[in-house]
Amino acid sequence: MKCPICKKEVQLTDPFAPFCSERCKLIDLGNWASGEYVISTPVKPADDEEDD
């Protein structure tokens, strides 16, 4: 697999997987905290969709 930040190869056994390093892990966390990553729509259970 590849690190989602820098695209280096990462093994599942690496200590920071799925990231290659603590640096990339912190960059990803910062992206979430700053609002750069967002979930576009609320997740609805399948049961709620049938009631609409």
N, C-alpha and C positions, 0 to 999 in steps of 0.2 A: 504494500500500500504506500501511498505518498502522503507526506505531511500536507495538510490543507493550507498552510501558510506559505512555506517556501518550496514545496514540491520535491523535497529530498525523499529518497527511499527510506521507509520505516518498517521495522519488523514488529509484529504484535508483542514480542517479548521485550522490546525496548522499554525503559522505565517511564518515558513520557508519551507512549503510544496513545493516541494516533498521531501525536506531534513528534518531531525529531529532537526537540530540546525544550528546556524550561522557557527559553526566550519565546519560541513560537507559541507555546501554551499560554504565556502571559499576553502576547499580542492578540490571540484569539479572545481571551477573556476581556481585554480592553475593548475590542470591537463590539462585543455584546454589551458591555457597560456603557459605551458611548452611544449606543443606538444604531450603529452601522449595520448590524444584523437585526432583522425584524421577522416576526412570523406574520405573514400577510393576512390571514383570516383566522378567526377563532376556531378551535377544534370542537366539533359537535359530535356527540355520540350518534351512532346510526339510528337509535330509537327516536331521538328528537327530530330527525329529518322526516320520519314517517308521519309524525303528528302534524306537520305544517301543511 
